[in-house]
Amino acid sequence: MQRDLTWKTLASEYLLKDTWATIRIDTCQKPDGVIIAPYYVYEFPNWVTAVPFTKDGRIILERQYRHALGETMYEIPGGCVDPSDKNFEEAIARELLEETGYKFDSFEYLGKTSANPSTNTNLMHMFIAYGGEEVQGQELDHGEDLEVLIVTMEEFIELFEQGAFMQSMHVTCIYNALRKIGKLQLI
């Protein structure tokens, strides 16, 4: 029988509440009675991302500068789930349309992952998007500036194998998508 490892939250106080950063400080008690304080928790909205395929089977990528690392990098499209989104599929469809201008025929859910379950409250929900067709220009959020790239499967796999994707949750989504479509085999 497995023992219950759940901590009890004794107190919680917000250090910062802002659009992109909400940080709280918890006082917790472990099952053995030990008090852990302060314990910092970062609250974020849930995120969505997708490996998006055009109608002719190419993959849509993005190049975007990421200020925290000071680097421009390859990514797959995605973003925050908005309160107005009815579900994660609607959220990724909206993000894809805004960032790339492409609308998709269907979506396949690949699961969820966490950037850091020890401090972050949110999850990244991962998809494959099929049948993309450009229907409009980009509608980027304030602060977004990204290039859309359309690559072949061979180019995509080569970029992946070269380690061109740095965002760990994007790497997880790409890995799961390549496995799902039979382009990556487990050893």
Helices and strands as residue ranges (DSSP letters): E 8-17, E 22-29, E 35-43, E 47-54, E 59-66, E 71-75, E 78-80, H 88-100, E 102-103, E 106-113, E 124-134, E 146-151, H 153-161, H 168-180
